[in-house]
Amino acid sequence: MTVLVLTSEQDVTADMVVAQLHELGVPLVRFDPGDLPGDVALSAEYVRGEFRGYLSTGGRVASVEAMRSVWIRRPGEPAAHAPEPSAWLTEESGHALYGMLDSTAARWMNHPSAAARARRKPWQMRLAHRSGFPVPATLVTTYPAMARKFAEQYRHVVVKSVSGKSPGDPPMALPTTLVPPDADFSGVAAGPTLLQRYIAKSADIRLTSVGDVHLAARKTAEAGQVDGRFGETGHTWEPVAVPAPVARAVERYKKEAELAYGAFDFAEDATGTWWFLECNQGGQFGFVELETGQPIARTVAEWLATEPTA
């Protein structure tokens, strides 16, 4: 049975897992949905309830009814690389590809519908609280008065992207930024803004959860550090044990979110409490594996290699 990897061509994280799948001797097909139609072709036939389907790319043909798992990493939009791309062609190609794959018994990491919902920060906050994580007070608003009141109430507040994406025009990074309570919040009316109570952290925690395996790493923070993704701290990621309550909360969260994979980010405060910041359903893990030696790519490969149950 075959593993299908859907991602862009330049995806180093996927390269790590593909190498592990090769070591395990597991057949796989990898392509970017942006190459459908074109370098990728498909065909599906339904006759009297029987389903036969095929995907081909680079001279390789895979039977979709013999698909063991599908890994959605960083796929492009279907038909993005077509000679004459269009919104209609993207819609048609997406329905054809994912409709075929939905008709199989393959395991998903992660299913597109679950992944789409899991990316929404307001939904994450509610689910995290219900799952048992400590969650900082959070506000999403377009009302300047509400933003001002929130900042006055909590004094130390950060602003971050609601979607988690950086604006592309103009190109820029949008780090989590500490804002003073007397800031001018009039700009909030221009677009939804996420404000969150600032957690004075002693360390950043990245917990990578693959199936029922949880691998956590810790990086000491500098005093007053806000966003650990930006700037050098002089510290590196080191493996850390996962507290039992955190592991239980992770399992509850993933079960309700219908996720096989999740990259959880926490802020550890001076008391050792892990505060939930977000769960990225497609988060990178290569940088953690390289610094800690944790076998994350191998764990992902082994999950993908497991054949689906009837």
ABEGO torsion letter per residue (X at the ends): XBBBBBBBABBAAAAAAAAAAAAAGBBBBBBBAAAOBEABBBBBBBBGGBBBBBBBBGGBBBBAAABABBBBBBBBBBGAABABBBAAAAAAAAAAAAAAAAABABBBOBBAAAAAAAABAAAAAAAAAAAGBBBBBBBBBABAAAAAAAAAAAGBBBBBBAAGBBBAOBBBBBBBBBBBAABBAAAAAABBBBBBBBBBBABBBBBBBBEABBBBBBBBBBBGBABAABEBAGBBBBBBBBBAAAAAAAAAAAAAAGBABBBBBBBBBAAGBBBBABBBAABBAAAAAAAAGBBAAAAAAAAAABBBBX
